Amino acid sequence: MNRPRVGVDVGGTFTDVTLVTEAGELVTAKVPSTPDQSNGVIEGIRKAATEAGIDPGEIREFTHAMTVSVNALLERDGAKTALVTTEGFRDVLEIGRQDRPSLYDLDAEKPATLVPRRRRFEVAERATPEGIEDPVDEAAVREVAQELRDAEVESVAVAFLHAYAHPENERRAASILREELDVPVSASHEVLAEFREFERTATTAVDAYVTPKIDAYIGRLEERAAEEGVPAPRIMQSNGGIADATTVRDHAVTTVLSGPAAGVVGADRAASTVQTEHGLDGLVTFDMGGTSSDVSLVRDGDAERTTDTQIDGVPVRTPMVDIHTIGSGGGSIAWVDAGGALRVGPESAGSEPGPACYGRGGERATITDANVVLGYIGDSTALGGELELDVEAAEDALASLADEAGLDSALDAAHGVYRVANAKMTRAIREVTVERGFDPRQYGLVAFGGAGPMHAAELAADLDIETVIVPMAGGVLSAYGLLDADEQYDAVRTHLTLLSDADVSAVDEALEALSSEVLADVADPNAATVETVADLRYEGQSFELPVPIGDGFDAAALRERFHAAHERAYGYSIDEGIELVNLRATARVERGVAETVYEADGDARLGTRESYFDGTAHETAIYDRRSLAPGTTVAGPAVVEQKESTTVVPPAWAGVVQADGTLVLTRGDDR
């Protein structure tokens, strides 16, 4: 028997909910996202519980993915933050790195820093990689505290030079600031004990910038959940693991890609059996929601991860699922550029007013409106099971776009929007596969999100991918991933030395300290497993590759593993010295899979309607997803509807329903 679990993922347009009952019934719900996300979350839980026939108070586990952090970064509405740093290093955030994202754009501008110069303060102190040269001037720190109080800052980041190696000065400064001020203080040695001054300072600033919002939001959500009798939420982190709310409030930066990470976890769990049966090398996950599309890669049964990510130009150097995001979602607005070319996104209609077809006052054409005009979404479709569509408004919006673009009809404009959007998403998939040395033809495409399954087959055809996997909970897969995600905590420490010169006892001591650090966050350390990793590079390189350490530090074994990892990643290895750069530890506690049952409940075929593929009209069969029995074959052209999403099966494609309700699409001989 299951413990009733609920997972809630907040997106830009909709809040998605999945609930598994004691009997294994999987119930899903989708409600509009609200400005205060906690309102939509509670509304979604109530809706799912009602449909499941249970009281919210019967729920025993509540896991949550949110967009509070990333929204604060994208919209630049985080806390009023100050930075306290080493004398002479006030402008590290401003200087950044020498690379330019638009090399030949003479008008390119860097995004504004999270902390303006007037709120960046210096204090006298100096540490080196070898130790403390000058202790921190405590009187100066107290003077800075008074200035921060006068400036009414809402949070403080402290980042001293070389504090990753010797944090004594930074620890003392942070302690004084916490005594003097009633605001959160983020210290770099606690946020990211890793070298590279700019990235460490920037990541600490991000943590300080989003902490007050995260703290306030989780506090409200805990209160609202308690009122419903629902347990306190456990929060999805960017690394694909969950953590308790207290830990997340102390490490807010770990939540910047909370929702997308949950989707990748859900895709891996839902499609792993199909991957094995079809002999696929791995999975490309494709999550198309209301505002954006997220693409990631799963290899060897695990999501690709990275520690080198930027959010709107701001480095965030914490472990996270490696996700490539583009501004192309169902609500992305279509427009015509100065040269007369049709473009799509990144501007989105959001949930208010939303696409024109929502009937809430939106007048600009979106990808969703194009799908309505093409017949993929019908006039009887109710998005989320509730939102009735205004087909005439969608046609009017596309007709206006057609006039602006010099096209003949709303249908031509809809076809153009669909193709342009697909081209953007195809490029995104190429970036995480072909451009990294992976052949997408050997992978399966897992499509989810409200709009993903509508576009997936066409994207797969463009990439010569033979298999498309649409999980049963595909419309709310990020919420589904929350049901099974493991508990996970990470820690890192720079330990820079040649691998051949590494002091085994010193490395073992550092690994023991890291293991103790991650286990301290685990509720039941006896249930946790700890994995250790070394970041290695050839001498002269400026980037590292993570290599598992295994049972005990063995330099010779690590050398061989690094050569193999480098060969796999870049196609070659060389006989050069290898540097050990960072040591990492990850504590993981498996939660156990929520067992679900799938039962079809009626006549699946709903009728037909006219839909367009490559500009040609087809009489298209319409099916109810929840009524498709295992073993059923759905031959294209067809549209498979469910309340959270719609799956389009083009001509020459066919889908087969698996035992768990997953729909697996494959191409026929007519290609």
Secondary structure in CASP SS format (residue, H / E / C, confidence):
PFRMAT SS
TARGET T0000
AUTHOR 0000-0000-0000
METHOD secondary structure of the structure
MODEL  1
M C 1.00
N C 1.00
R C 1.00
P C 1.00
R E 1.00
V E 1.00
G E 1.00
V E 1.00
D E 1.00
V E 1.00
G C 1.00
G C 1.00
T C 1.00
F E 1.00
T E 1.00
D E 1.00
V E 1.00
T E 1.00
L E 1.00
V E 1.00
T C 1.00
E C 1.00
A C 1.00
G C 1.00
E E 1.00
L E 1.00
V E 1.00
T E 1.00
A E 1.00
K E 1.00
V E 1.00
P E 1.00
S C 1.00
T C 1.00
P C 1.00
D C 1.00
Q H 1.00
S H 1.00
N H 1.00
G H 1.00
V H 1.00
I H 1.00
E H 1.00
G H 1.00
I H 1.00
R H 1.00
K H 1.00
A H 1.00
A H 1.00
T H 1.00
E H 1.00
A H 1.00
G C 1.00
I C 1.00
D C 1.00
P H 1.00
G H 1.00
E H 1.00
I C 1.00
R C 1.00
E E 1.00
F E 1.00
T E 1.00
H E 1.00
A E 1.00
M C 1.00
T C 1.00
V H 1.00
S H 1.00
V H 1.00
N H 1.00
A H 1.00
L H 1.00
L H 1.00
E H 1.00
R C 1.00
D C 1.00
G C 1.00
A C 1.00
K C 1.00
T E 1.00
A E 1.00
L E 1.00
V E 1.00
T E 1.00
T E 1.00
E C 1.00
G C 1.00
F C 1.00
R C 1.00
D C 1.00
V H 1.00
L H 1.00
E H 1.00
I H 1.00
G C 1.00
R C 1.00
Q C 1.00
D C 1.00
R C 1.00
P C 1.00
S C 1.00
L C 1.00
Y C 1.00
D C 1.00
L C 1.00
D C 1.00
A C 1.00
E C 1.00
K C 1.00
P C 1.00
A C 1.00
T C 1.00
L C 1.00
V C 1.00
P C 1.00
R H 1.00
R H 1.00
R H 1.00
R E 1.00
F E 1.00
E E 1.00
V E 1.00
A C 1.00
E C 1.00
R E 1.00
A E 1.00
T E 1.00
P C 1.00
E C 1.00
G E 1.00
I E 1.00
E E 1.00
D E 1.00
P C 1.00
V C 1.00
D C 1.00
E H 1.00
A H 1.00
A H 1.00
V H 1.00
R H 1.00
E H 1.00
V H 1.00
A H 1.00
Q H 1.00
E H 1.00
L H 1.00
R H 1.00
D H 1.00
A H 1.00
E C 1.00
V C 1.00
E C 1.00
S E 1.00
V E 1.00
A E 1.00
V E 1.00
A E 1.00
F C 1.00
L C 1.00
H C 1.00
A C 1.00
Y C 1.00
A C 1.00
H C 1.00
P C 1.00
E H 1.00
N H 1.00
E H 1.00
R H 1.00
R H 1.00
A H 1.00
A H 1.00
S H 1.00
I H 1.00
L H 1.00
R H 1.00
E H 1.00
E H 1.00
L C 1.00
D C 1.00
V C 1.00
P C 1.00
V E 1.00
S E 1.00
A E 1.00
S H 1.00
H H 1.00
E H 1.00
V H 1.00
L C 1.00
A C 1.00
E C 1.00
F C 1.00
R C 1.00
E H 1.00
F H 1.00
E H 1.00
R H 1.00
T H 1.00
A H 1.00
T H 1.00
T H 1.00
A H 1.00
V H 1.00
D H 1.00
A H 1.00
Y H 1.00
V H 1.00
T H 1.00
P H 1.00
K H 1.00
I H 1.00
D H 1.00
A H 1.00
Y H 1.00
I H 1.00
G H 1.00
R H 1.00
L H 1.00
E H 1.00
E H 1.00
R H 1.00
A H 1.00
A H 1.00
E H 1.00
E H 1.00
G C 1.00
V C 1.00
P C 1.00
A C 1.00
P C 1.00
R E 1.00
I E 1.00
M E 1.00
Q C 1.00
S C 1.00
N C 1.00
G C 1.00
G C 1.00
I E 1.00
A E 1.00
D E 1.00
A H 1.00
T H 1.00
T H 1.00
V H 1.00
R H 1.00
D H 1.00
H C 1.00
A H 1.00
V H 1.00
T H 1.00
T H 1.00
V C 1.00
L C 1.00
S H 1.00
G H 1.00
P H 1.00
A H 1.00
A H 1.00
G H 1.00
V H 1.00
V H 1.00
G H 1.00
A H 1.00
D H 1.00
R H 1.00
A H 1.00
A H 1.00
S H 1.00
T H 1.00
V H 1.00
Q H 1.00
T H 1.00
E H 1.00
H C 1.00
G C 1.00
L C 1.00
D C 1.00
G E 1.00
L E 1.00
V E 1.00
T E 1.00
F E 1.00
D E 1.00
M E 1.00
G C 1.00
G C 1.00
T C 1.00
S C 1.00
S E 1.00
D E 1.00
V E 1.00
S E 1.00
L E 1.00
V E 1.00
R E 1.00
D C 1.00
G C 1.00
D E 1.00
A E 1.00
E C 1.00
R E 1.00
T E 1.00
T C 1.00
D C 1.00
T E 1.00
Q E 1.00
I E 1.00
D C 1.00
G C 1.00
V E 1.00
P E 1.00
V E 1.00
R C 1.00
T C 1.00
P C 1.00
M E 1.00
V E 1.00
D C 1.00
I E 1.00
H E 1.00
T E 1.00
I E 1.00
G C 1.00
S C 1.00
G C 1.00
G C 1.00
G C 1.00
S E 1.00
I E 1.00
A E 1.00
W E 1.00
V E 1.00
D C 1.00
A C 1.00
G C 1.00
G C 1.00
A C 1.00
L E 1.00
R E 1.00
V E 1.00
G E 1.00
P E 1.00
E E 1.00
S E 1.00
A C 1.00
G C 1.00
S C 1.00
E C 1.00
P C 1.00
G C 1.00
P C 1.00
A H 1.00
C H 1.00
Y H 1.00
G C 1.00
R C 1.00
G C 1.00
G C 1.00
E C 1.00
R C 1.00
A C 1.00
T E 1.00
I H 1.00
T H 1.00
D H 1.00
A H 1.00
N H 1.00
V H 1.00
V H 1.00
L C 1.00
G C 1.00
Y C 1.00
I C 1.00
G C 1.00
D C 1.00
S C 1.00
T C 1.00
A E 1.00
L E 1.00
G C 1.00
G C 1.00
E C 1.00
L E 1.00
E E 1.00
L C 1.00
D C 1.00
V H 1.00
E H 1.00
A H 1.00
A H 1.00
E H 1.00
D H 1.00
A H 1.00
L H 1.00
A H 1.00
S H 1.00
L H 1.00
A H 1.00
D H 1.00
E H 1.00
A H 1.00
G C 1.00
L C 1.00
D C 1.00
S C 1.00
A H 1.00
L H 1.00
D H 1.00
A H 1.00
A H 1.00
H H 1.00
G H 1.00
V H 1.00
Y H 1.00
R H 1.00
V H 1.00
A H 1.00
N H 1.00
A H 1.00
K H 1.00
M H 1.00
T H 1.00
R H 1.00
A H 1.00
I H 1.00
R H 1.00
E H 1.00
V H 1.00
T C 1.00
V H 1.00
E H 1.00
R H 1.00
G C 1.00
F C 1.00
D C 1.00
P H 1.00
R H 1.00
Q H 1.00
Y E 1.00
G E 1.00
L E 1.00
V E 1.00
A E 1.00
F E 1.00
G C 1.00
G C 1.00
A C 1.00
G H 1.00
P H 1.00
M H 1.00
H H 1.00
A H 1.00
A H 1.00
E H 1.00
L H 1.00
A H 1.00
A H 1.00
D H 1.00
L H 1.00
D C 1.00
I C 1.00
E C 1.00
T E 1.00
V E 1.00
I E 1.00
V E 1.00
P C 1.00
M C 1.00
A C 1.00
G H 1.00
G H 1.00
V H 1.00
L H 1.00
S H 1.00
A H 1.00
Y H 1.00
G H 1.00
L H 1.00
L H 1.00
D H 1.00
A C 1.00
D C 1.00
E E 1.00
Q E 1.00
Y E 1.00
D E 1.00
A E 1.00
V E 1.00
R E 1.00
T E 1.00
H E 1.00
L E 1.00
T E 1.00
L E 1.00
L H 1.00
S H 1.00
D H 1.00
A C 1.00
D C 1.00
V H 1.00
S H 1.00
A H 1.00
V H 1.00
D H 1.00
E H 1.00
A H 1.00
L H 1.00
E H 1.00
A H 1.00
L H 1.00
S H 1.00
S H 1.00
E H 1.00
V H 1.00
L H 1.00
A C 1.00
D C 1.00
V C 1.00
A C 1.00
D C 1.00
P H 1.00
N H 1.00
A H 1.00
A C 1.00
T E 1.00
V E 1.00
E E 1.00
T E 1.00
V E 1.00
A E 1.00
D E 1.00
L E 1.00
R E 1.00
Y E 1.00
E C 1.00
G C 1.00
Q C 1.00
S C 1.00
F C 1.00
E C 1.00
L E 1.00
P E 1.00
V E 1.00
P E 1.00
I C 1.00
G C 1.00
D C 1.00
G C 1.00
F C 1.00
D C 1.00
A H 1.00
A H 1.00
A H 1.00
L H 1.00
R H 1.00
E H 1.00
R H 1.00
F H 1.00
H H 1.00
A H 1.00
A H 1.00
H H 1.00
E H 1.00
R H 1.00
A H 1.00
Y H 1.00
G C 1.00
Y C 1.00
S C 1.00
I C 1.00
D C 1.00
E C 1.00
G C 1.00
I E 1.00
E E 1.00
L E 1.00
V E 1.00
N E 1.00
L E 1.00
R E 1.00
A E 1.00
T E 1.00
A E 1.00
R E 1.00
V E 1.00
E C 1.00
R C 1.00
G C 1.00
V C 1.00
A C 1.00
E C 1.00
T C 1.00
V E 1.00
Y C 1.00
E C 1.00
A C 1.00
D C 1.00
G C 1.00
D C 1.00
A C 1.00
R E 1.00
L E 1.00
G E 1.00
T E 1.00
R E 1.00
E E 1.00
S E 1.00
Y E 1.00
F E 1.00
D C 1.00
G C 1.00
T E 1.00
A E 1.00
H E 1.00
E E 1.00
T E 1.00
A E 1.00
I E 1.00
Y E 1.00
D E 1.00
R H 1.00
R H 1.00
S H 1.00
L C 1.00
A C 1.00
P C 1.00
G C 1.00
T C 1.00
T E 1.00
V E 1.00
A E 1.00
G C 1.00
P C 1.00
A E 1.00
V E 1.00
V E 1.00
E E 1.00
Q C 1.00
K C 1.00
E C 1.00
S C 1.00
T E 1.00
T E 1.00
V E 1.00
V E 1.00
P C 1.00
P C 1.00
A C 1.00
W E 1.00
A E 1.00
G E 1.00
V E 1.00
V E 1.00
Q C 1.00
A C 1.00
D C 1.00
G C 1.00
T C 1.00
L E 1.00
V E 1.00
L E 1.00
T E 1.00
R E 1.00
G C 1.00
D C 1.00
D C 1.00
R C 1.00
END
